[in-house]
């Protein structure tokens, strides 16, 4: 939960800066910082990925999980739900800038691979680096958001704390007694997905990677490791 509170504090700080320096923040500044953060995100992903002890597990889980996510159209559904929620709330409030800032920021900060991966690492491995890095990214984003849409952006910390905090507690409970090999490979698969987020932030791919569709891969080591161990035992 500590990393989630840090995430929220950084959003509040960014919102305050955005409100204070409204209309004085250039697009050039935002782009340069985004690229720097993108490199950091890629570094986090690579660090988690190289920790794998079973490269075949990562490959199979990524392929099968991405195919599953693509078939379920997870990213498309998440984007669609976010747009629908934003449009309904904004229309219902007479298109107020407060509601627009609150809903837009809440969706951006809560719906994403880093929120899930960060909560998993914090809950299972007590590793807060992903959530704190996410907090820095959210904080920088909140500067431009608050400058454009007002104080509603700051109030997005309420759903963030509830959602991200709940995920962390769920992963903490689920991780008790879990096979360390499974945890290692879940982290490695998650690192691969985070690497994809960094690629998107830097605009390195010709088309944006649908990292949301890769999310099922995170949980496949729960199935892969026991099955692989069973087959190995039968063969030997």
C-alpha positions as YAML, in Angstrom:
chain: A
units: angstrom
residues:
- id: 1
  name: UNK
  ca: [0.00, 0.00, 0.00]
- id: 2
  name: UNK
  ca: [2.92, 2.37, 0.66]
- id: 3
  name: UNK
  ca: [3.84, 2.56, -3.05]
- id: 4
  name: UNK
  ca: [0.22, 3.34, -3.94]
- id: 5
  name: UNK
  ca: [0.19, 6.23, -1.47]
- id: 6
  name: UNK
  ca: [3.44, 7.50, -3.01]
- id: 7
  name: UNK
  ca: [1.80, 7.20, -6.44]
- id: 8
  name: UNK
  ca: [-1.14, 9.28, -5.17]
- id: 9
  name: UNK
  ca: [1.15, 11.87, -3.59]
- id: 10
  name: UNK
  ca: [3.06, 12.33, -6.86]
- id: 11
  name: UNK
  ca: [-0.22, 12.86, -8.74]
- id: 12
  name: UNK
  ca: [-1.26, 15.48, -6.18]
- id: 13
  name: UNK
  ca: [2.11, 17.20, -6.50]
- id: 14
  name: UNK
  ca: [1.92, 17.16, -10.29]
- id: 15
  name: UNK
  ca: [-1.63, 18.51, -10.23]
- id: 16
  name: UNK
  ca: [-0.54, 21.35, -7.95]
- id: 17
  name: UNK
  ca: [2.30, 22.26, -10.32]
- id: 18
  name: UNK
  ca: [-0.05, 22.11, -13.30]
- id: 19
  name: UNK
  ca: [-2.56, 24.41, -11.61]
- id: 20
  name: UNK
  ca: [0.17, 26.79, -10.50]
- id: 21
  name: UNK
  ca: [1.81, 27.07, -13.92]
- id: 22
  name: UNK
  ca: [-1.33, 26.72, -16.04]
- id: 23
  name: UNK
  ca: [-0.82, 27.69, -19.71]
- id: 24
  name: UNK
  ca: [2.96, 27.98, -19.18]
- id: 25
  name: UNK
  ca: [3.95, 24.34, -19.77]
- id: 26
  name: UNK
  ca: [5.24, 23.62, -23.28]
- id: 27
  name: UNK
  ca: [4.62, 20.46, -25.31]
- id: 28
  name: UNK
  ca: [8.38, 20.22, -25.84]
- id: 29
  name: UNK
  ca: [8.94, 19.85, -22.09]
- id: 30
  name: UNK
  ca: [6.30, 17.13, -21.82]
- id: 31
  name: UNK
  ca: [7.70, 15.20, -24.81]
- id: 32
  name: UNK
  ca: [11.29, 15.23, -23.54]
- id: 33
  name: UNK
  ca: [10.30, 14.02, -20.07]
- id: 34
  name: UNK
  ca: [8.06, 11.31, -21.54]
- id: 35
  name: UNK
  ca: [10.98, 9.98, -23.57]
- id: 36
  name: UNK
  ca: [13.24, 9.95, -20.51]
- id: 37
  name: UNK
  ca: [10.59, 8.08, -18.51]
- id: 38
  name: UNK
  ca: [10.10, 5.67, -21.40]
- id: 39
  name: UNK
  ca: [13.76, 4.68, -21.20]
- id: 40
  name: UNK
  ca: [13.40, 4.12, -17.44]
- id: 41
  name: UNK
  ca: [10.32, 1.95, -17.97]
- id: 42
  name: UNK
  ca: [12.23, -0.15, -20.51]
- id: 43
  name: UNK
  ca: [15.03, -0.57, -17.97]
- id: 44
  name: UNK
  ca: [12.56, -1.83, -15.36]
- id: 45
  name: UNK
  ca: [11.12, -4.31, -17.85]
- id: 46
  name: UNK
  ca: [14.52, -5.63, -18.86]
- id: 47
  name: UNK
  ca: [15.54, -6.04, -15.20]
- id: 48
  name: UNK
  ca: [12.49, -8.21, -14.51]
- id: 49
  name: UNK
  ca: [12.84, -10.15, -17.76]
- id: 50
  name: UNK
  ca: [16.47, -11.17, -17.25]
- id: 51
  name: UNK
  ca: [15.53, -12.65, -13.89]
- id: 52
  name: UNK
  ca: [13.79, -15.57, -15.60]
- id: 53
  name: UNK
  ca: [15.02, -19.08, -14.93]
- id: 54
  name: UNK
  ca: [12.86, -20.58, -17.67]
- id: 55
  name: UNK
  ca: [13.00, -18.71, -20.97]
- id: 56
  name: UNK
  ca: [10.69, -21.23, -22.64]
- id: 57
  name: UNK
  ca: [8.05, -20.48, -20.01]
- id: 58
  name: UNK
  ca: [8.20, -16.76, -20.78]
- id: 59
  name: UNK
  ca: [7.97, -17.36, -24.54]
- id: 60
  name: UNK
  ca: [5.04, -19.78, -24.36]
- id: 61
  name: UNK
  ca: [3.14, -17.72, -21.79]
- id: 62
  name: UNK
  ca: [3.61, -14.53, -23.82]
- id: 63
  name: UNK
  ca: [2.46, -16.16, -27.06]
- id: 64
  name: UNK
  ca: [-0.54, -17.99, -25.57]
- id: 65
  name: UNK
  ca: [-1.50, -15.10, -23.28]
- id: 66
  name: UNK
  ca: [-1.33, -12.53, -26.08]
- id: 67
  name: UNK
  ca: [-3.44, -14.74, -28.37]
- id: 68
  name: UNK
  ca: [-5.97, -15.13, -25.57]
- id: 69
  name: UNK
  ca: [-6.01, -11.38, -24.90]
- id: 70
  name: UNK
  ca: [-6.36, -10.66, -28.62]
- id: 71
  name: UNK
  ca: [-9.27, -13.08, -28.91]
- id: 72
  name: UNK
  ca: [-10.96, -11.45, -25.92]
- id: 73
  name: UNK
  ca: [-10.05, -7.96, -27.25]
- id: 74
  name: UNK
  ca: [-9.05, -6.87, -23.75]
- id: 75
  name: UNK
  ca: [-7.40, -3.59, -24.74]
- id: 76
  name: UNK
  ca: [-10.28, -2.62, -27.01]
- id: 77
  name: UNK
  ca: [-12.80, -3.38, -24.28]
- id: 78
  name: UNK
  ca: [-10.84, -1.42, -21.68]
- id: 79
  name: UNK
  ca: [-10.56, 1.57, -24.00]
- id: 80
  name: UNK
  ca: [-14.24, 1.33, -24.89]
- id: 81
  name: UNK
  ca: [-15.31, 1.11, -21.25]
- id: 82
  name: UNK
  ca: [-13.17, 4.13, -20.41]
- id: 83
  name: UNK
  ca: [-14.59, 6.23, -23.22]
- id: 84
  name: UNK
  ca: [-18.16, 5.20, -22.36]
- id: 85
  name: UNK
  ca: [-17.68, 6.04, -18.68]
- id: 86
  name: UNK
  ca: [-16.07, 9.39, -19.48]
- id: 87
  name: UNK
  ca: [-18.77, 10.39, -21.97]
- id: 88
  name: UNK
  ca: [-21.63, 9.45, -19.65]
- id: 89
  name: UNK
  ca: [-20.22, 11.28, -16.64]
- id: 90
  name: UNK
  ca: [-19.17, 14.36, -18.55]
- id: 91
  name: UNK
  ca: [-22.56, 14.63, -20.27]
- id: 92
  name: UNK
  ca: [-24.36, 14.10, -17.00]
- id: 93
  name: UNK
  ca: [-22.46, 16.95, -15.38]
- id: 94
  name: UNK
  ca: [-23.01, 19.45, -18.15]
- id: 95
  name: UNK
  ca: [-19.52, 18.95, -19.58]
- id: 96
  name: UNK
  ca: [-17.82, 20.43, -16.53]
- id: 97
  name: UNK
  ca: [-14.04, 20.58, -16.69]
- id: 98
  name: UNK
  ca: [-13.84, 19.19, -13.16]
- id: 99
  name: UNK
  ca: [-15.62, 15.97, -14.16]
- id: 100
  name: UNK
  ca: [-13.63, 15.70, -17.39]
- id: 101
  name: UNK
  ca: [-10.34, 15.99, -15.53]
- id: 102
  name: UNK
  ca: [-11.42, 13.56, -12.81]
- id: 103
  name: UNK
  ca: [-12.72, 10.86, -15.17]
- id: 104
  name: UNK
  ca: [-9.95, 11.16, -17.78]
- id: 105
  name: UNK
  ca: [-7.16, 11.01, -15.19]
- id: 106
  name: UNK
  ca: [-8.83, 8.19, -13.20]
- id: 107
  name: UNK
  ca: [-9.11, 6.00, -16.29]
- id: 108
  name: UNK
  ca: [-5.55, 6.71, -17.39]
- id: 109
  name: UNK
  ca: [-4.02, 6.02, -13.97]
- id: 110
  name: UNK
  ca: [-6.11, 2.95, -13.08]
- id: 111
  name: UNK
  ca: [-6.50, 1.11, -16.40]
- id: 112
  name: UNK
  ca: [-3.10, -0.10, -17.49]
- id: 113
  name: UNK
  ca: [-0.54, -2.87, -17.37]
- id: 114
  name: UNK
  ca: [1.78, -1.06, -14.95]
- id: 115
  name: UNK
  ca: [-0.98, -0.82, -12.34]
- id: 116
  name: UNK
  ca: [-1.54, -4.59, -12.47]
- id: 117
  name: UNK
  ca: [2.16, -5.49, -12.67]
- id: 118
  name: UNK
  ca: [3.13, -2.99, -10.00]
- id: 119
  name: UNK
  ca: [0.45, -4.28, -7.64]
- id: 120
  name: UNK
  ca: [1.60, -7.85, -8.24]
- id: 121
  name: UNK
  ca: [5.26, -7.05, -7.54]
- id: 122
  name: UNK
  ca: [4.36, -5.01, -4.46]
- id: 123
  name: UNK
  ca: [1.96, -7.63, -3.10]
- id: 124
  name: UNK
  ca: [3.98, -10.78, -3.79]
- id: 125
  name: UNK
  ca: [7.63, -9.68, -3.88]
- id: 126
  name: UNK
  ca: [7.39, -6.47, -1.81]
- id: 127
  name: UNK
  ca: [9.08, -4.73, -4.74]
- id: 128
  name: UNK
  ca: [7.73, -1.18, -5.06]
- id: 129
  name: UNK
  ca: [9.91, 0.00, -7.96]
- id: 130
  name: UNK
  ca: [7.25, -0.45, -10.64]
- id: 131
  name: UNK
  ca: [4.51, 1.40, -8.73]
- id: 132
  name: UNK
  ca: [6.87, 4.22, -7.76]
- id: 133
  name: UNK
  ca: [8.02, 4.52, -11.38]
- id: 134
  name: UNK
  ca: [4.38, 4.55, -12.43]
- id: 135
  name: UNK
  ca: [3.82, 7.26, -9.84]
- id: 136
  name: UNK
  ca: [6.52, 9.43, -11.41]
- id: 137
  name: UNK
  ca: [4.96, 8.95, -14.85]
- id: 138
  name: UNK
  ca: [1.48, 9.72, -13.48]
- id: 139
  name: UNK
  ca: [2.82, 12.76, -11.66]
- id: 140
  name: UNK
  ca: [4.39, 14.19, -14.81]
- id: 141
  name: UNK
  ca: [1.22, 13.47, -16.78]
- id: 142
  name: UNK
  ca: [-0.93, 15.13, -14.12]
- id: 143
  name: UNK
  ca: [0.99, 18.40, -14.64]
- id: 144
  name: UNK
  ca: [-0.26, 18.82, -18.20]
- id: 145
  name: UNK
  ca: [-3.68, 17.35, -17.35]
- id: 146
  name: UNK
  ca: [-4.27, 19.72, -14.44]
- id: 147
  name: UNK
  ca: [-3.07, 22.67, -16.49]
- id: 148
  name: UNK
  ca: [-5.63, 21.82, -19.16]
- id: 149
  name: UNK
  ca: [-8.57, 20.42, -17.16]
- id: 150
  name: UNK
  ca: [-8.26, 21.80, -13.65]
- id: 151
  name: UNK
  ca: [-8.43, 20.47, -10.12]
- id: 152
  name: UNK
  ca: [-10.56, 17.43, -11.00]
- id: 153
  name: UNK
  ca: [-7.34, 15.67, -11.98]
- id: 154
  name: UNK
  ca: [-6.15, 15.75, -8.36]
- id: 155
  name: UNK
  ca: [-9.28, 13.94, -7.17]
- id: 156
  name: UNK
  ca: [-8.40, 10.96, -9.37]
- id: 157
  name: UNK
  ca: [-6.22, 9.75, -6.49]
- id: 158
  name: UNK
  ca: [-9.36, 8.46, -4.72]
- id: 159
  name: UNK
  ca: [-10.22, 5.69, -7.23]
- id: 160
  name: UNK
  ca: [-6.50, 5.08, -7.75]
- id: 161
  name: UNK
  ca: [-5.89, 4.32, -4.07]
- id: 162
  name: UNK
  ca: [-9.00, 2.11, -3.87]
- id: 163
  name: UNK
  ca: [-8.26, 0.14, -7.07]
- id: 164
  name: UNK
  ca: [-4.48, -0.16, -6.90]
- id: 165
  name: UNK
  ca: [-4.49, -0.73, -3.16]
- id: 166
  name: UNK
  ca: [-7.09, -3.50, -3.47]
- id: 167
  name: UNK
  ca: [-5.04, -5.21, -6.20]
- id: 168
  name: UNK
  ca: [-1.94, -5.09, -4.01]
- id: 169
  name: UNK
  ca: [-3.78, -6.68, -1.06]
- id: 170
  name: UNK
  ca: [-5.27, -9.37, -3.32]
- id: 171
  name: UNK
  ca: [-1.87, -10.28, -4.74]
- id: 172
  name: UNK
  ca: [-0.36, -10.28, -1.24]
- id: 173
  name: UNK
  ca: [-2.98, -12.78, -0.07]
- id: 174
  name: UNK
  ca: [-2.72, -14.94, -3.21]
- id: 175
  name: UNK
  ca: [1.07, -15.01, -3.08]
- id: 176
  name: UNK
  ca: [1.24, -16.71, 0.32]
- id: 177
  name: UNK
  ca: [2.64, -20.21, -0.18]
- id: 178
  name: UNK
  ca: [3.01, -19.77, -3.94]
- id: 179
  name: UNK
  ca: [5.85, -21.66, -5.64]
- id: 180
  name: UNK
  ca: [8.87, -19.29, -5.91]
- id: 181
  name: UNK
  ca: [9.46, -20.50, -9.48]
- id: 182
  name: UNK
  ca: [5.96, -19.37, -10.44]
- id: 183
  name: UNK
  ca: [6.54, -15.93, -8.88]
- id: 184
  name: UNK
  ca: [9.87, -15.58, -10.74]
- id: 185
  name: UNK
  ca: [8.31, -16.36, -14.11]
- id: 186
  name: UNK
  ca: [5.26, -14.15, -13.48]
- id: 187
  name: UNK
  ca: [7.68, -11.29, -12.84]
- id: 188
  name: UNK
  ca: [9.65, -12.13, -15.99]
- id: 189
  name: UNK
  ca: [6.51, -12.20, -18.14]
- id: 190
  name: UNK
  ca: [5.39, -8.95, -16.56]
- id: 191
  name: UNK
  ca: [8.79, -7.43, -17.33]
- id: 192
  name: UNK
  ca: [8.31, -8.32, -20.98]
- id: 193
  name: UNK
  ca: [4.97, -6.50, -20.99]
- id: 194
  name: UNK
  ca: [6.49, -3.47, -19.25]
- id: 195
  name: UNK
  ca: [9.17, -3.43, -21.94]
- id: 196
  name: UNK
  ca: [6.32, -3.09, -24.42]
- id: 197
  name: UNK
  ca: [4.98, -0.09, -22.49]
- id: 198
  name: UNK
  ca: [8.38, 1.57, -22.76]
- id: 199
  name: UNK
  ca: [8.46, 0.94, -26.50]
- id: 200
  name: UNK
  ca: [5.06, 2.63, -26.81]
- id: 201
  name: UNK
  ca: [6.20, 5.61, -24.75]
- id: 202
  name: UNK
  ca: [9.21, 6.08, -27.01]
- id: 203
  name: UNK
  ca: [7.19, 5.49, -30.18]
- id: 204
  name: UNK
  ca: [9.65, 2.85, -31.38]
- id: 205
  name: UNK
  ca: [7.05, 0.52, -32.93]
- id: 206
  name: UNK
  ca: [5.45, 1.38, -36.29]
- id: 207
  name: UNK
  ca: [2.07, 0.78, -34.63]
- id: 208
  name: UNK
  ca: [1.23, 1.00, -30.94]
- id: 209
  name: UNK
  ca: [1.69, -2.34, -29.15]
- id: 210
  name: UNK
  ca: [-1.55, -3.61, -27.59]
- id: 211
  name: UNK
  ca: [-0.01, -4.34, -24.21]
- id: 212
  name: UNK
  ca: [-3.47, -4.66, -22.64]
- id: 213
  name: UNK
  ca: [-4.02, -7.80, -24.71]
- id: 214
  name: UNK
  ca: [-0.84, -9.27, -23.23]
- id: 215
  name: UNK
  ca: [-2.08, -9.13, -19.62]
- id: 216
  name: UNK
  ca: [-3.37, -12.76, -19.49]
- id: 217
  name: UNK
  ca: [0.23, -13.91, -20.02]
- id: 218
  name: UNK
  ca: [1.13, -12.73, -16.51]
- id: 219
  name: UNK
  ca: [-0.99, -15.44, -14.92]
- id: 220
  name: UNK
  ca: [-0.12, -18.36, -17.22]
- id: 221
  name: UNK
  ca: [3.02, -19.41, -15.26]
- id: 222
  name: UNK
  ca: [0.54, -20.51, -12.57]
- id: 223
  name: UNK
  ca: [-0.47, -23.25, -15.02]
- id: 224
  name: UNK
  ca: [2.73, -23.70, -17.00]
- id: 225
  name: UNK
  ca: [5.13, -24.46, -14.12]
- id: 226
  name: UNK
  ca: [3.04, -27.24, -12.48]
- id: 227
  name: UNK
  ca: [2.30, -28.85, -15.86]
- id: 228
  name: UNK
  ca: [5.96, -28.67, -16.92]
- id: 229
  name: UNK
  ca: [7.07, -30.18, -13.61]
- id: 230
  name: UNK
  ca: [4.52, -32.97, -13.96]
- id: 231
  name: UNK
  ca: [5.58, -33.82, -17.51]
- id: 232
  name: UNK
  ca: [9.23, -33.70, -16.51]
- id: 233
  name: UNK
  ca: [8.57, -36.14, -13.69]
- id: 234
  name: UNK
  ca: [6.76, -38.55, -16.02]
- id: 235
  name: UNK
  ca: [9.55, -38.48, -18.58]
- id: 236
  name: UNK
  ca: [12.28, -39.01, -16.01]
...
